[in-house]
Amino acid sequence: MDRIQVNIRPATPDDLAAIGAIQAASPQASQWTPASYLDHDCMVAVREGRVAGFLVARQVAPGEREILNLAVDPQERRQGIAQALVACELQRASSAWYLEVRCSNHSAFQLYESVGFKLAGRRPEYYDEPAEDGIVMRFFS
């Protein structure tokens, strides 16, 4: 499938409704309050004038970042948007990145593996609703 062009930029308060709608349509994503994302590094992928996906990350220590959440509008999936958001995040600095992914979210696990993340561990019953293990992944640049 052809990859589409997206513009990746920092999220603004005007993006919160779109972020909330994408998150609500993505039950595998963390379900936090979208307004809280502005307290972290939140990037949106814009396609044809509308938010098609978002990624939230934060620095947790010098030289260490964590991807907190990533979701793409279901109608925009499998077109490279998530990969573009992750690639943008990984270009921020030389660092170690960490993330957790639901053990049932095979698509996300494959995405992160495709950009170089490696399995680092497992957190039993890390997620709620439904209760599920979290797979810890890491990437070093």
C-alpha positions as CSV (number, residue, x, y, z in Angstrom):
1,M,0.0,0.0,0.0
2,D,1.2,3.5,-0.8
3,R,2.3,5.6,2.1
4,I,0.5,8.9,2.5
5,Q,1.9,12.3,3.3
6,V,1.2,13.7,6.7
7,N,2.4,16.8,8.6
8,I,3.6,16.1,12.1
9,R,3.5,19.0,14.5
10,P,3.0,19.7,18.2
11,A,-0.5,19.4,19.5
12,T,-2.5,22.5,20.5
13,P,-5.6,22.8,22.7
14,D,-7.6,23.0,19.4
15,D,-6.5,19.4,18.7
16,L,-7.9,17.9,21.9
17,A,-11.4,17.0,20.6
18,A,-9.8,15.1,17.6
19,I,-7.3,13.4,19.9
20,G,-10.2,12.4,22.3
21,A,-12.2,11.0,19.3
22,I,-9.3,9.0,18.0
23,Q,-8.5,7.7,21.5
24,A,-12.2,6.7,22.1
25,A,-12.1,4.8,18.8
26,S,-8.9,3.0,19.8
27,P,-9.7,0.7,22.8
28,Q,-6.2,-0.7,22.7
29,A,-4.7,2.7,23.4
30,S,-4.4,4.1,26.9
31,Q,-7.6,6.1,27.8
32,W,-6.3,9.1,29.6
33,T,-7.7,12.6,29.6
34,P,-6.6,14.3,26.3
35,A,-6.0,17.6,28.1
36,S,-3.3,15.9,30.2
37,Y,-1.3,15.2,27.1
38,L,-0.4,18.9,26.7
39,D,1.6,18.5,29.9
40,H,3.9,16.2,27.9
41,D,5.3,16.1,24.4
42,C,2.2,15.5,22.3
43,M,2.5,15.4,18.5
44,V,-0.3,15.1,16.0
45,A,-0.2,13.8,12.4
46,V,-2.3,16.0,10.2
47,R,-3.6,14.7,6.9
48,E,-5.8,16.8,4.6
49,G,-6.4,19.4,7.3
50,R,-7.5,17.0,10.1
51,V,-5.8,15.2,12.9
52,A,-5.3,11.6,11.8
53,G,-3.2,10.4,14.8
54,F,-1.2,11.4,17.8
55,L,1.7,10.3,19.9
56,V,2.4,11.4,23.5
57,A,5.9,11.1,25.1
58,R,7.9,12.5,27.9
59,Q,11.4,12.7,29.2
60,V,11.7,10.6,32.4
61,A,15.4,11.1,33.1
62,P,18.4,12.6,31.3
63,G,18.9,10.5,28.2
64,E,15.7,8.5,28.7
65,R,12.3,9.1,27.1
66,E,9.0,7.1,27.3
67,I,6.3,6.8,24.7
68,L,3.0,7.0,26.7
69,N,0.4,6.7,24.0
70,L,-0.1,6.3,20.3
71,A,-3.3,6.0,18.3
72,V,-4.4,6.6,14.7
73,D,-7.9,7.2,13.5
74,P,-9.3,3.7,12.5
75,Q,-10.0,5.0,8.9
76,E,-6.4,6.1,8.6
77,R,-4.6,3.0,9.8
78,R,-2.2,0.9,7.8
79,Q,-1.0,3.9,5.8
80,G,2.2,4.7,7.7
81,I,0.9,7.4,10.1
82,A,1.9,5.6,13.3
83,Q,5.3,4.8,11.8
84,A,5.8,8.4,10.9
85,L,4.8,9.6,14.4
86,V,7.2,7.1,16.0
87,A,10.0,8.0,13.6
88,C,9.5,11.7,14.4
89,E,9.8,11.0,18.1
90,L,12.9,8.9,17.7
91,Q,14.6,11.8,15.9
92,R,14.2,14.1,18.9
93,A,17.5,13.2,20.4
94,S,20.0,10.4,21.1
95,S,18.4,8.6,23.9
96,A,16.9,5.4,25.3
97,W,13.1,5.1,24.7
98,Y,10.8,2.8,26.6
99,L,7.1,1.9,26.2
100,E,4.5,-0.6,27.2
101,V,2.1,-2.3,24.9
102,R,-0.8,-4.6,25.7
103,C,0.2,-8.2,25.1
104,S,-2.8,-8.7,22.9
105,N,-2.0,-5.7,20.7
106,H,0.0,-7.6,18.1
107,S,-0.2,-4.8,15.5
108,A,1.5,-2.3,17.9
109,F,4.1,-4.8,18.9
110,Q,4.9,-5.4,15.2
111,L,5.0,-1.6,14.5
112,Y,7.5,-1.0,17.3
113,E,9.6,-4.0,16.3
114,S,9.7,-2.7,12.7
115,V,11.3,0.6,13.8
116,G,13.9,-1.1,16.1
117,F,12.3,-1.5,19.5
118,K,13.2,-4.7,21.3
119,L,11.5,-6.8,23.9
120,A,12.7,-5.7,27.4
121,G,10.3,-7.4,29.8
122,R,6.8,-8.1,30.9
123,R,4.6,-6.4,33.5
124,P,1.9,-8.8,34.8
125,E,-1.6,-7.3,34.9
126,Y,-0.3,-3.8,34.0
127,Y,-3.4,-2.8,32.1
128,D,-7.0,-2.5,33.3
129,E,-10.3,-3.0,31.4
130,P,-9.5,-5.6,30.5
131,A,-6.8,-6.7,32.9
132,E,-3.8,-7.7,30.7
133,D,0.0,-7.9,30.8
134,G,2.1,-5.1,29.4
135,I,5.0,-5.9,27.2
136,V,7.9,-3.5,27.9
137,M,10.0,-2.5,24.8
138,R,13.1,-0.3,24.5
139,F,15.0,1.4,21.7
140,F,18.5,2.9,22.0
141,S,19.8,5.6,19.6
